[in-house]
Amino acid sequence: MVAVYVIDCFTPLRLHYDSVRYYAIKDCIEFGCPPDSAAANDYFPYGYTILLLILSKLGILKSFSIVLINSVFLLSSLYFLYKVFEGTIPKYLFFFVVMINWLFVKFVTHPLSEMQYLFFSLASVLYYYRFTQQKKIGFLLLSLFLAWLAFMTRTVGVTLVGALAVGLLWEYRVQQIAFFKKNKFLVIGILGAIAAALIIFSKPLGINHYGNVLSEHFKEAPFFKRMGWRFKEWGELFINAPSNKVIDRVAGEAGRLAYEAVGLIIFCWFIYKVYFRKNTIPFFIKAYILFYCIIMFNWPFNDPRFWVPIMPIIAAVVLQALLADQNKILKGLSITLFIIYIALGAFASGYMVYTSLNKKVFARTQAKGAYRSEYEIHFYGKPLSDTVTSVDKDVIELLKRYD
């Protein structure tokens, strides 16, 4: 799997709609832009843009650097999380299960914020865990700083910040109750100040935007539709293949229902194991999973990429539960699913390497062909199809400068 990631460092620049936005924000900061432009008013946090800006200033903002850094972020974050679960899961099996998942095989090669978020968030998880074990204030401060960096990379990092706060309250609940009884007005004043700060800084923090998105799109994505999306995404995680390939080309509606059924069953089993069975999962990690799921199950968009930030945690919990369970039927089912998972992951890995090394196929398939003409102009000087109706000059300029 490491070899697959190394080969993919030589892929052409894999643009995604959100990647184009990140580059536009970076250019806006570096070279300036009109105050009313889309980049100047984009709500994306600046954490990942700062990385692109640093690489640009160093003159190494190229696809090779992006994939290499993403790979280092991923391997480091898996090591951080393994140290939390050390002794309860096999190290190399854990690394392998995550690295062969199609979402990681795919998005490590993209200039997107997922791997940077994993690095900061799981480093924060490790140092908070060490704080709970050793009670050293330095570990706590470092964990909170890393959680802030995660939040500045992706706004969903607020779930991690909330989990650490709840973890602290739980860890020192006796002392907290005693302190509150003695300092009621001080505590109320601090909470009021925090609430006021959130209101005052709601725009730069992106809270206004996300509130507007939720209110606007809830009508298009009612409750049961969102539930179907989330369970389908969990099916994509554990079957280890994107559902659109199956639904569009093979099984149609039956394929969608199969993905949703697999996702629903595994999600219910996962929640049961985490919250209703005795286990050694730290309390703050349970809180993090819960807060993240609450936000995702209410998020009115459909994309399995949403689960990348906590997929390594899901993998660690599932491995721990399966290795500890002696149920023969569950063992048999899990081995069957594991074989399917590895086979499809191996196919995804080989396909990614194939497209990385074949420019014609790459141009046709990257981002579902959204930038095919731009890639072909970049690679060959002209589109290879006679059906081109429009070309995005900004994308061509991005490829010229950064591929």
C-alpha positions in Angstrom: 0.0 0.0 0.0 2.9 2.4 0.7 4.1 1.6 -2.8 0.7 2.6 -4.3 0.9 5.9 -2.5 4.4 6.5 -3.6 3.5 5.8 -7.3 0.5 8.1 -7.0 2.9 11.0 -6.0 3.6 11.1 -9.8 0.0 11.7 -10.7 -1.0 14.8 -12.7 -2.7 17.5 -10.5 -6.1 16.0 -9.5 -8.5 19.0 -9.5 -11.8 18.8 -7.6 -14.4 21.6 -7.4 -13.3 22.4 -3.9 -9.6 22.2 -4.9 -10.2 25.0 -7.5 -11.8 27.1 -4.7 -8.8 26.5 -2.4 -6.4 27.6 -5.1 -8.5 30.7 -5.8 -8.5 31.7 -2.1 -4.7 31.1 -2.0 -4.2 33.3 -5.1 -6.5 35.9 -3.6 -4.3 36.1 -0.5 -1.0 35.9 -2.4 -1.7 38.2 -5.4 -4.8 40.1 -4.4 -8.4 40.0 -5.8 -11.5 42.2 -6.0 -13.3 42.4 -2.6 -16.5 41.3 -4.3 -15.0 38.2 -5.9 -16.1 34.7 -5.0 -12.6 33.9 -3.6 -12.6 37.0 -1.4 -16.0 36.0 0.1 -15.5 32.2 0.3 -16.4 30.7 3.7 -13.7 28.0 3.6 -11.4 28.1 6.7 -7.9 29.3 6.0 -6.0 26.4 7.5 -5.5 24.4 4.3 -5.1 27.5 2.2 -2.1 28.5 4.4 -0.4 25.2 3.5 -0.9 25.9 -0.2 0.4 29.4 0.3 3.6 28.2 2.1 4.2 25.6 -0.7 3.7 28.4 -3.3 6.2 30.7 -1.6 8.7 27.8 -1.4 8.1 27.2 -5.2 7.0 23.6 -4.6 3.2 23.9 -5.0 3.1 20.9 -7.4 1.1 17.7 -7.5 4.0 15.6 -6.2 4.4 17.8 -3.1 0.6 17.7 -2.4 0.4 13.9 -2.6 3.6 13.4 -0.6 2.5 15.7 2.2 -1.0 14.1 2.2 0.6 10.7 2.5 2.8 11.8 5.4 -0.3 13.4 7.1 -2.2 10.1 6.7 0.5 7.8 8.0 1.3 10.1 10.9 -2.4 10.4 11.9 -2.8 6.6 11.8 0.2 6.3 14.1 -1.3 8.8 16.5 -4.6 6.9 16.7 -2.9 3.5 17.0 -1.1 4.8 20.1 -4.5 5.4 21.7 -5.7 1.9 20.9 -2.3 0.2 21.3 -2.6 -3.3 22.6 -6.2 -3.8 21.5 -5.8 -3.8 17.7 -3.0 -5.1 15.4 -0.9 -2.2 14.2 -0.3 -3.2 10.6 -3.8 -4.6 10.0 -5.2 -1.2 11.2 -2.9 0.7 8.9 -3.7 -1.6 6.0 -7.5 -1.5 6.5 -7.5 2.3 6.4 -4.9 2.8 3.6 -6.7 0.4 1.2 -10.1 2.1 1.7 -11.1 3.7 -1.6 -11.8 7.1 0.0 -8.2 7.4 1.2 -6.7 5.9 -2.0 -8.6 8.6 -3.9 -8.4 11.7 -1.7 -4.8 11.4 -0.7 -4.1 12.4 -4.3 -6.2 15.5 -4.2 -5.3 19.0 -2.9 -8.1 18.9 -0.3 -8.1 19.5 3.5 -9.1 16.0 4.6 -5.6 14.6 5.4 -4.4 17.8 7.1 -7.5 17.7 9.3 -6.8 14.1 10.1 -3.2 15.0 11.1 -4.2 17.8 13.5 -7.4 16.1 14.9 -5.8 12.7 15.6 -2.7 14.3 17.1 -5.1 16.3 19.4 -6.8 13.0 20.3 -3.5 11.4 21.2 -2.3 14.2 23.4 -5.6 14.5 25.1 -5.5 10.7 25.8 -2.0 11.2 27.3 -3.3 14.0 29.4 -6.0 11.7 30.8 -3.4 9.1 31.6 -0.6 11.2 33.0 -2.4 14.4 34.1 0.3 16.7 32.6 -1.1 20.1 31.8 1.3 20.5 28.8 -0.4 17.6 27.0 -3.8 19.2 27.5 -2.6 22.6 26.2 -1.0 20.9 23.2 -4.2 18.9 22.5 -6.3 22.1 22.6 -3.9 23.9 20.3 -4.0 21.0 17.8 -7.8 20.9 18.1 -7.9 24.6 17.2 -5.7 23.9 14.1 -8.1 21.1 13.1 -11.0 23.6 13.5 -9.1 26.1 11.3 -8.6 23.4 8.7 -12.2 22.2 8.6 -15.2 23.7 10.5 -16.4 20.3 11.5 -13.5 20.4 13.9 -16.0 22.0 16.3 -17.1 18.5 17.1 -13.6 17.6 18.4 -13.4 20.8 20.4 -16.8 20.0 21.9 -15.7 16.4 22.7 -12.6 17.6 24.5 -14.6 20.1 26.5 -17.1 17.4 27.5 -14.2 15.0 28.2 -12.7 17.6 30.6 -16.1 18.1 32.3 -16.4 14.3 32.7 -12.8 13.8 33.9 -13.2 16.4 36.6 -16.9 16.3 37.2 -16.6 16.2 41.0 -14.4 19.3 41.1 -16.6 21.0 38.5 -19.7 20.6 40.6 -17.9 21.9 43.7 -16.5 24.9 41.7 -19.9 25.7 40.2 -21.6 25.7 43.6 -19.0 28.2 44.9 -18.8 30.4 41.7 -22.2 30.3 40.1 -22.2 33.8 38.8 -18.6 33.6 37.5 -19.5 30.4 35.5 -22.7 32.0 34.1 -20.8 35.1 33.2 -18.1 33.1 31.3 -20.7 31.1 29.5 -22.5 34.3 28.5 -19.3 35.8 27.2 -18.6 32.7 25.1 -22.2 32.9 23.7 -21.7 36.6 22.9 -18.4 35.9 21.2 -20.0 33.3 19.0 -22.7 35.7 18.0 -20.2 38.6 17.4 -17.8 36.5 15.4 -20.3 34.2 13.7 -19.6 35.6 10.3 -15.8 35.1 10.2 -16.2 31.7 11.9 -18.6 30.6 9.1 -21.5 30.0 11.5 -23.8 32.3 9.6 -23.0 30.5 6.4 -23.6 27.0 7.7 -26.8 28.1 9.4 -28.1 29.5 6.1 -27.1 26.4 4.3 -29.0 24.2 6.7 -32.1 26.3 6.6 -32.0 26.6 2.8 -31.4 22.9 2.0 -33.4 21.2 4.6 -36.4 21.6 2.3 -34.6 19.7 -0.5 -33.3 17.0 1.9 -36.0 15.9 4.4 -35.2 13.6 7.3 -35.7 10.2 5.6 -33.8 11.3 2.5 -30.8 12.4 4.7 -31.0 9.1 6.6 -30.8 7.2 3.3 -27.8 9.2 2.3 -25.9 8.5 5.5 -26.6 4.8 5.5 -25.6 4.6 1.9 -22.3 6.3 2.7 -21.7 3.8 5.5 -22.3 1.1 3.0 -19.7 2.7 0.7 -17.2 2.7 3.6 -17.6 -0.9 4.5 -18.2 -2.5 1.1 -15.3 -0.3 0.0 -16.6 0.9 -3.3 -18.4 4.1 -4.4 -22.1 3.4 -4.8 -22.5 5.4 -8.0 -20.4 2.9 -9.9 -22.7 0.1 -8.9 -26.0 2.0 -9.1 -25.3 3.6 -12.4 -23.7 0.7 -14.2 -24.8 -2.5 -12.6 -27.6 -2.8 -10.1 -29.7 0.4 -10.3 -32.2 0.9 -7.5 -31.5 -2.5 -6.1 -27.8 -1.4 -5.7 -28.8 1.7 -3.8 -31.0 -0.3 -1.4 -28.2 -2.9 -0.9 -25.8 -0.1 0.1 -28.3 1.4 2.4 -29.1 -1.9 4.0 -25.5 -2.8 4.6 -24.8 0.7 6.0 -27.9 0.6 8.3 -27.0 -2.8 9.7 -23.3 -1.9 10.3 -24.2 1.5 11.8 -26.6 0.0 14.3 -24.1 -2.7 15.3 -21.4 0.0 15.6 -23.6 2.3 17.9 -24.5 -0.8 20.0 -20.9 -1.8 20.5 -19.7 1.8 21.3 -22.5 3.0 23.6 -24.4 -0.1 24.9 -21.6 -2.6 25.5 -18.7 -2.5 27.9 -15.5 -1.5 26.1 -12.2 0.4 26.7 -13.0 3.3 24.2 -12.1 6.6 26.0 -15.1 8.7 26.9 -14.0 11.7 24.9 -13.7 9.6 21.7 -17.3 8.4 22.3 -18.3 12.0 22.6 -16.4 12.9 19.4 -18.1 10.1 17.4 -21.5 11.2 18.8 -21.1 14.9 18.0 -19.8 14.2 14.5 -22.7 11.8 13.7 -25.2 14.3 14.9 -23.8 17.0 12.6 -23.5 14.6 9.6 -27.0 13.1 10.0 -28.3 16.6 9.8 -26.1 17.8 6.9 -28.2 18.2 3.8 -25.7 17.0 1.3 -24.7 13.6 0.0 -21.0 12.6 -0.2 -19.1 9.7 1.5 -16.1 12.0 1.7 -17.8 13.5 4.8 -16.8 10.5 6.8 -13.0 10.6 6.0 -12.3 12.7 9.2 -13.4 9.9 11.6 -13.1 6.9 9.4 -9.8 5.8 11.1 -11.5 6.0 14.4 -14.4 3.9 13.0 -11.9 1.4 11.7 -10.1 1.1 15.1 -13.3 0.6 17.0 -14.6 -2.0 14.5 -11.3 -3.9 14.6 -11.3 -3.8 18.4 -14.9 -5.1 18.7 -14.5 -7.8 16.1 -11.3 -9.2 17.5 -12.9 -9.3 21.0 -16.2 -10.9 19.9 -16.4 -14.7 20.0 -19.6 -15.1 18.1 -19.0 -17.6 15.2 -21.7 -16.2 13.0 -20.4 -12.6 13.3 -16.8 -13.9 12.7 -17.9 -15.6 9.5 -19.8 -12.6 8.3 -16.9 -10.2 9.1 -14.4 -12.4 7.3 -16.6 -12.5 4.2 -17.1 -8.7 4.2 -13.3 -8.3 4.9 -12.5 -10.4 1.7 -14.9 -8.2 -0.3 -13.4 -5.1 1.2 -9.8 -6.0 0.4 -10.6 -7.2 -3.1 -12.4 -4.0 -4.0 -9.8 -1.8 -2.2 -7.1 -3.6 -4.3 -9.0 -2.8 -7.5 -9.4 0.8 -6.4 -5.7 1.1 -5.7 -4.7 -0.4 -9.0 -7.2 1.8 -10.9 -5.8 4.9 -9.2 -2.3 4.0 -10.2 -3.5 3.3 -13.8 -5.1 6.7 -14.1 -2.1 8.4 -12.5 0.1 7.0 -15.3 -2.3 7.2 -18.3 -3.1 10.8 -19.2 -5.9 10.0 -21.7 -7.8 8.0 -19.1 -6.9 10.5 -16.4 -8.5 13.4 -18.4 -11.6 11.4 -19.1 -12.2 10.2 -15.6 -10.8 12.8 -13.1 -13.7 14.5 -11.3 -16.1 12.4 -13.4 -14.8 14.2 -16.6 -15.7 17.7 -15.4 -12.4 19.1 -16.5 -11.7 16.8 -19.4 -11.3 19.5 -22.0 -9.0 21.6 -19.8 -6.8 18.6 -19.0 -6.6 17.6 -22.7 -5.6 21.1 -23.7 -3.0 21.1 -20.9 -1.6 17.7 -22.0 -2.0 17.8 -25.8 -2.6 21.4 -26.7 -6.2 20.8 -27.8 -9.3 18.8 -26.8 -9.4 15.3 -28.1 -13.2 15.4 -28.5 -15.1 17.4 -31.1 -18.1 18.0 -28.7 -16.4 20.7 -26.5 -18.8 23.6 -25.9 -16.8 25.6 -23.3 -13.4 25.7 -21.6 -12.6 27.1 -18.2 -9.6 29.4 -18.7 -9.0 29.6 -14.9 -8.6 25.8 -14.7 -6.2 25.8 -17.6 -4.1 28.5 -15.9 -4.1 26.5 -12.7 -2.8 23.4 -14.5 -0.2 25.5 -16.3 1.1 26.9 -13.0 0.8 24.0 -10.6 0.7 20.7 -12.5 
